[in-house]
Structures are given as C-alpha cells and as structure tokens.
Amino acid sequence: MRAAKWTLLVVGAVIFSLLMTLIAAFVSSTQQTEATQSGLESFYTPPNPIPTKPGTLIRTERLDVDVPGATAYRMLYSSQRPDGAPAVSGGMMFIPDGPAPTGGRKVVAWAHGTVGQGDACTPSRSTNPLQDTTNWLDQMMQLGWVVVSTDYAGMGTPGPNLYLVAQAEVRDVVNSVRALQEFPPGNASTDYVVWGHSQGGHSSLWAGHLAPELAPELNLIGVAAAAPAGELALIMGAQWDTAVGWVIGPEIVESWPVVYPNLPLDGSISPAGLANFARLANECIAPAAIEGMVRTDLGDKFFMVDPTNTEWDTKAREQTPPPLPASMPVFIGQSTADAVVLPWPNAVLQEKWCQAGSTIELLWIGVVSHQDTAMTIGPAVVDWLADRFAGRPATRTCDVAPPVSAPAGKITG
C-alpha cells in the first residue's frame, strides 16, 4: 500500500514537472514573440497621411531568410479598400542575385493562404516567412523571376483585414506588383502572373477578372492556384459544422460584416462563436485548428445553422469567382485527400468552368494534405508559368473528368 502511494506521488511529481516545463516554455515563447513583434511595430506603422497612389512603396528592409541565389526584403506599401479608402499592407520581395534580362524580370505575385489575422501570423512578420514556398521559390529564383508576396492589408498593419473579400484581396495583390515596380533592385517587367494557395487561390482566381481593370498598365498573363477556396457556398455548406468552421468562420465574421453591414450574426453564429470569434480570428492557424477540433469533439459548433440556408449564402456566391474568359489561362492543383478545401467543390468548379469555355488545366493529386498542396504541385506550377512567360499556348484538360463528384443532395448550381 505504501509502495503504491509512493508510486502515485512520484508519477504525480513527474507530471507536475512536465506541466511546469510546458508552461514555462509557452510563457517564454509568448514573451519572445511579443518582443519580436514590438520590435517590428515601427516598420509596419503607416505614414500619416497614407499615400493616395495605390502601390506606393513606403519602406523596405532586408529580410533575414535563406533563399539560395536571391536576396529577400520586407516592404510596406499603399493599397486600397474596396470603397477606395487608402490602406497599407506589408509584404515581401525575393530578387535573384544575377543580372536582370533586357526588358526586366518576369514577376510572380504570390498570394498566401489562411494563416490567422494576428501580427505574429503575418508572413513578413512571422518566424517562418518562407512557409508554403518549398519546391518552387528556389526554382523561380534560378529562372531569374522576381517574386512579390502581399500580406494583405490589415494583417500586421491597421485593420480590418478583409478575408475572402475579392475586391480587397486583388487590390492588395495588384498593388504589391506596383510597389515592386518602384524598387530599383527588382528591375521588374510589367509581365506578371498571380499564384496562390487556399485563400490565396481565391485571390488568384479573382485576379484573373479584376486585376486587368485595376492595373491596366500591367500585363497579367495567367493565374495559378493550389486548393483554391473557389466555390465558397459549397465549401461553407460542407464544413460549417466541422472543426474547419471554427478556423475559417471567425475570420469571415471579422471581415464580411465590414463589407456587408447588414449580414446577420445573431441566429447564425452560436453563442460560443460570438463570444470567441474575435480572439480566434487573431490566433495563428495551428492553435486555432487545435481549439476548433477540441470544441467540435465537445459538440460545439461555430455556426448555429447551415449558413447556406441563410443570407450568408448570397454573400458567399457573390465572393465566388465566376469562370474566367478563355483569354486568361488558369492552372489549378487539388488533392483528393484535402480535408479543408474539399476536393468535390473544385470538381464542380472544373465542370462549370469547362462548360463556360475557360482555358483551364487541372492537376489532381492524392494523399496530400491541404497544407502541403502548394509545395507538392510547386514544380508543375513553375513549368506552367514558364510556358506562359514564353508565350506558349495553354492547354485545357476538360476532356479528363475530375476523379471525385459532389455528394448526393449537394447543391452544385
């Protein structure tokens, strides 16, 4: 009996010690993050007034990351809200070390996926600014292209961040390309493509429609996307009562009412969702996903009802990119194992866009997570973009049916 008691005491002491170690590590990490972000605050503080010319390069500094054969910079530049109000966004520029060709370097505008809206989540402010760039950024540097990456206005800069609002995202992407034009070491040409993942895929597909009008002085020659959040209503209808709802929902609730002030929250968002959305929207993606999984396991839902049965459906369809014209080639890569942007909504997108005559190429892959899709298809994207820059005709894969289809009863219209 005494031995058992001592065993319990020892086990308890070990667990307590481990718990204290984890708490200490968490506190230390939090303090380090706060110190890092505090040190960056002056760089990301907008001038007063904000330059009214969209794409004005406000300031730059070297970024301490290892990109072989290239130099990286963080930047702050002016952008615009959908209503024309001035805003600022941070971002990054990756410039090959070799000499630029005659006519300037070809430009790739990278649009990142969902990372969370907090300052420490912002790519150019984070401890991992190269996330999602494995397998393609190095290749682009070797080819002599210059890559510019927006953070999106309101991420790491004064908000709001207009998440999954096309009219804001595309302005931020286009204005990052304009800002690059003002940076002499970039020696950028006016030919560019947009390449994005997840939320950034939503940005890139919409860029095919909006960017030529927003920046007619630039020449957009194609768009590419990995696991794009394209068919928003279908994705929301499939994921509203899952852990994904707890990750994506808070960011949408922080953003969409700014553009759609009459969008109802009461009756659509659960009491737990209303109490926690502001905090969760500013969490980085990993802790937000963990909390979402725990809450879902406990039976909590972010949305009270399927939002596609409410006014939210109308707004989701407004933010769903329509098929691109045949003159704007598009490449999409999608994993059949994706548990976030489910594969079947993008199968629906493929069928709709093919029927509309879009010049679309689909690369279907399997056994790859949502998070790894951009890195996995990166080499194929580089090849596809190289063909666009070289002026080669784009191919359509509409004669190959998608490997998945919408579940019975799902709306596909």
ZAMARGU-4260 file (C-alpha; in steps of 0.2 Angstrom, whole numbers, plus 5000, padded with zeros to 4 digits):
<rodrens>
0) 5000/5000/5000 | 5014/5012/5005 | 5023/5007/4989 | 5008/5011/4978 | 5006/5028/4987
5) 5024/5032/4984 | 5022/5027/4965 | 5007/5039/4964 | 5017/5053/4972 | 5032/5050/4960
10) 5021/5049/4945 | 5011/5065/4950 | 5028/5074/4953 | 5034/5069/4936 | 5018/5075/4928
15) 5018/5091/4938 | 5036/5094/4932 | 5032/5091/4914 | 5017/5103/4915 | 5028/5117/4923
20) 5041/5114/4909 | 5027/5116/4896 | 5020/5131/4904 | 5037/5139/4906 | 5041/5135/4888
25) 5024/5143/4882 | 5027/5159/4893 | 5045/5161/4886 | 5039/5158/4868 | 5025/5171/4870
30) 5037/5184/4878 | 5049/5181/4863 | 5035/5183/4851 | 5029/5199/4859 | 5046/5206/4859
35) 5049/5202/4841 | 5033/5210/4836 | 5036/5225/4846 | 5052/5227/4838 | 5044/5227/4821
40) 5030/5239/4825 | 5038/5255/4819 | 5041/5247/4802 | 5023/5242/4800 | 5016/5259/4806
45) 5008/5268/4792 | 5013/5286/4787 | 5001/5299/4791 | 4993/5303/4778 | 4994/5286/4769
50) 5000/5289/4751 | 4984/5290/4740 | 4993/5282/4725 | 4990/5263/4726 | 5006/5253/4725
55) 5017/5267/4733 | 5032/5259/4740 | 5033/5266/4758 | 5049/5257/4765 | 5059/5242/4763
60) 5072/5232/4773 | 5082/5216/4771 | 5074/5201/4777 | 5085/5188/4786 | 5080/5172/4777
65) 5090/5160/4767 | 5084/5159/4749 | 5099/5152/4738 | 5104/5164/4724 | 5092/5178/4730
70) 5090/5192/4742 | 5074/5195/4752 | 5066/5211/4758 | 5051/5215/4768 | 5041/5230/4762
75) 5027/5242/4767 | 5016/5249/4753 | 5000/5258/4750 | 4984/5249/4744 | 4965/5252/4744
80) 4949/5246/4752 | 4935/5241/4740 | 4927/5258/4743 | 4943/5267/4738 | 4949/5272/4755
85) 4968/5271/4757 | 4976/5256/4767 | 4993/5249/4769 | 5000/5231/4768 | 5016/5223/4772
90) 5024/5211/4760 | 5040/5203/4754 | 5051/5203/4738 | 5063/5190/4733 | 5075/5196/4720
95) 5088/5185/4711 | 5106/5189/4713 | 5110/5188/4695 | 5108/5202/4682 | 5091/5206/4675
100) 5087/5202/4657 | 5083/5215/4644 | 5066/5221/4647 | 5066/5217/4666 | 5062/5201/4676
105) 5046/5192/4675 | 5035/5194/4690 | 5026/5181/4701 | 5014/5188/4713 | 5012/5176/4727
110) 4995/5176/4737 | 4997/5166/4754 | 4984/5155/4762 | 4975/5157/4778 | 4987/5159/4792
115) 4977/5169/4805 | 4975/5188/4807 | 4987/5191/4821 | 5003/5201/4819 | 5014/5186/4823
120) 5004/5176/4809 | 5008/5188/4796 | 5020/5181/4784 | 5033/5195/4783 | 5032/5197/4802
125) 5032/5179/4806 | 5046/5167/4812 | 5043/5157/4796 | 5041/5169/4781 | 5045/5155/4769
130) 5030/5144/4773 | 5022/5136/4758 | 5037/5141/4746 | 5047/5125/4746 | 5049/5117/4729
135) 5045/5132/4719 | 5053/5148/4726 | 5071/5142/4723 | 5066/5137/4706 | 5059/5154/4702
140) 5075/5162/4708 | 5085/5151/4697 | 5075/5156/4682 | 5078/5174/4686 | 5060/5178/4690
145) 5056/5190/4704 | 5043/5185/4717 | 5032/5198/4727 | 5021/5192/4741 | 5007/5203/4749
150) 5002/5201/4767 | 4985/5208/4763 | 4980/5225/4771 | 4975/5223/4789 | 4987/5209/4793
155) 5001/5216/4803 | 4995/5233/4799 | 4980/5243/4805 | 4964/5233/4801 | 4952/5227/4796
160) 4958/5213/4786 | 4945/5209/4773 | 4947/5190/4772 | 4940/5181/4757 | 4934/5198/4750
165) 4939/5198/4732 | 4938/5217/4730 | 4951/5219/4744 | 4962/5204/4741 | 4965/5208/4722
170) 4969/5226/4726 | 4982/5220/4738 | 4990/5208/4726 | 4990/5221/4711 | 4997/5235/4722
175) 5011/5223/4728 | 5016/5222/4710 | 5015/5240/4708 | 5026/5243/4723 | 5039/5231/4716
180) 5040/5242/4701 | 5046/5256/4712 | 5060/5246/4719 | 5076/5248/4708 | 5085/5231/4713
185) 5069/5222/4707 | 5071/5228/4689 | 5053/5221/4686 | 5045/5220/4670 | 5026/5223/4668
190) 5023/5205/4663 | 5016/5195/4679 | 5006/5180/4685 | 4997/5178/4701 | 5000/5161/4710
195) 4991/5157/4727 | 4986/5144/4739 | 4969/5142/4748 | 4963/5159/4752 | 4977/5165/4740
200) 4969/5154/4727 | 4953/5163/4729 | 4964/5179/4727 | 4972/5172/4711 | 4956/5166/4703
205) 4948/5183/4706 | 4964/5192/4700 | 4960/5185/4683 | 4944/5195/4682 | 4948/5211/4692
210) 4967/5214/4690 | 4967/5220/4672 | 4954/5233/4676 | 4963/5238/4692 | 4980/5240/4684
215) 4979/5241/4665 | 4997/5247/4665 | 5002/5229/4670 | 5001/5214/4659 | 4993/5199/4668
220) 4996/5183/4658 | 4989/5169/4669 | 4984/5164/4686 | 4988/5148/4696 | 4980/5141/4712
225) 4983/5127/4724 | 4967/5121/4733 | 4958/5137/4730 | 4944/5142/4740 | 4933/5144/4725
230) 4916/5138/4727 | 4913/5146/4744 | 4895/5142/4746 | 4898/5124/4743 | 4913/5124/4755
235) 4904/5133/4768 | 4889/5121/4767 | 4900/5106/4769 | 4911/5112/4783 | 4900/5124/4793
240) 4898/5111/4807 | 4916/5104/4807 | 4932/5110/4815 | 4935/5120/4799 | 4920/5131/4804
245) 4929/5136/4820 | 4945/5141/4810 | 4938/5149/4794 | 4922/5156/4802 | 4929/5168/4814
250) 4940/5176/4801 | 4924/5178/4790 | 4914/5185/4804 | 4928/5198/4807 | 4928/5203/4789
255) 4912/5201/4780 | 4901/5212/4791 | 4913/5227/4786 | 4908/5225/4768 | 4891/5218/4771
260) 4885/5228/4787 | 4868/5220/4787 | 4874/5202/4787 | 4865/5194/4802 | 4876/5187/4816
265) 4863/5183/4829 | 4854/5167/4825 | 4868/5162/4813 | 4883/5161/4824 | 4882/5151/4840
270) 4884/5160/4857 | 4901/5151/4859 | 4906/5158/4842 | 4900/5175/4846 | 4910/5175/4862
275) 4926/5169/4854 | 4927/5174/4836 | 4937/5190/4838 | 4950/5180/4848 | 4951/5165/4837
280) 4952/5176/4821 | 4968/5183/4828 | 4975/5166/4833 | 4988/5158/4821 | 4981/5144/4811
285) 4989/5129/4821 | 4982/5134/4839 | 4965/5139/4831 | 4964/5122/4822 | 4968/5113/4838
290) 4954/5123/4848 | 4942/5120/4834 | 4945/5101/4834 | 4943/5101/4853 | 4927/5111/4853
295) 4920/5100/4839 | 4924/5085/4849 | 4914/5093/4863 | 4899/5096/4852 | 4901/5115/4850
300) 4898/5122/4833 | 4903/5139/4827 | 4888/5142/4816 | 4871/5138/4823 | 4863/5133/4807
305) 4870/5129/4789 | 4874/5147/4783 | 4870/5142/4765 | 4852/5141/4771 | 4853/5160/4776
310) 4858/5177/4769 | 4876/5171/4771 | 4873/5160/4755 | 4870/5176/4744 | 4886/5184/4750
315) 4896/5168/4748 | 4890/5167/4730 | 4895/5185/4727 | 4913/5181/4733 | 4914/5165/4722
320) 4924/5168/4706 | 4914/5165/4690 | 4923/5156/4676 | 4937/5165/4668 | 4937/5170/4650
325) 4946/5159/4638 | 4959/5173/4636 | 4965/5171/4654 | 4973/5154/4656 | 4972/5146/4673
330) 4980/5131/4682 | 4973/5123/4697 | 4980/5109/4708 | 4969/5100/4720 | 4972/5085/4731
335) 4958/5072/4733 | 4964/5070/4751 | 4961/5088/4756 | 4951/5089/4772 | 4949/5108/4772
340) 4945/5114/4754 | 4937/5098/4750 | 4940/5091/4733 | 4922/5089/4726 | 4918/5108/4726
345) 4933/5111/4715 | 4927/5096/4704 | 4911/5106/4702 | 4921/5122/4698 | 4931/5112/4685
350) 4915/5106/4676 | 4907/5124/4677 | 4922/5132/4670 | 4925/5119/4656 | 4907/5122/4651
355) 4910/5140/4651 | 4925/5139/4639 | 4938/5143/4651 | 4956/5139/4647 | 4959/5128/4662
360) 4971/5115/4667 | 4968/5104/4682 | 4981/5094/4691 | 4973/5081/4703 | 4984/5073/4716
365) 4981/5061/4730 | 4987/5058/4748 | 4992/5076/4751 | 4986/5087/4764 | 4978/5104/4761
370) 4993/5112/4770 | 5006/5103/4758 | 4997/5106/4742 | 5006/5121/4736 | 5023/5114/4740
375) 5018/5097/4731 | 5012/5105/4715 | 5025/5119/4715 | 5037/5111/4701 | 5022/5109/4690
380) 5016/5127/4693 | 5034/5133/4689 | 5033/5123/4672 | 5016/5130/4668 | 5021/5148/4672
385) 5037/5146/4662 | 5026/5142/4647 | 5015/5157/4650 | 5030/5169/4651 | 5037/5161/4635
390) 5021/5164/4626 | 5017/5146/4623 | 4998/5141/4621 | 4990/5135/4636 | 4981/5118/4636
395) 4964/5113/4643 | 4961/5097/4652 | 4942/5097/4651 | 4942/5080/4642 | 4948/5072/4658
400) 4934/5071/4671 | 4938/5075/4689 | 4941/5060/4700 | 4928/5065/4713 | 4910/5071/4712
405) 4898/5081/4723 | 4889/5070/4736 | 4871/5066/4733 | 4859/5080/4738 | 4873/5094/4737
410) 4869/5110/4728 | 4880/5112/4713 | 4872/5126/4704
</rodrens>
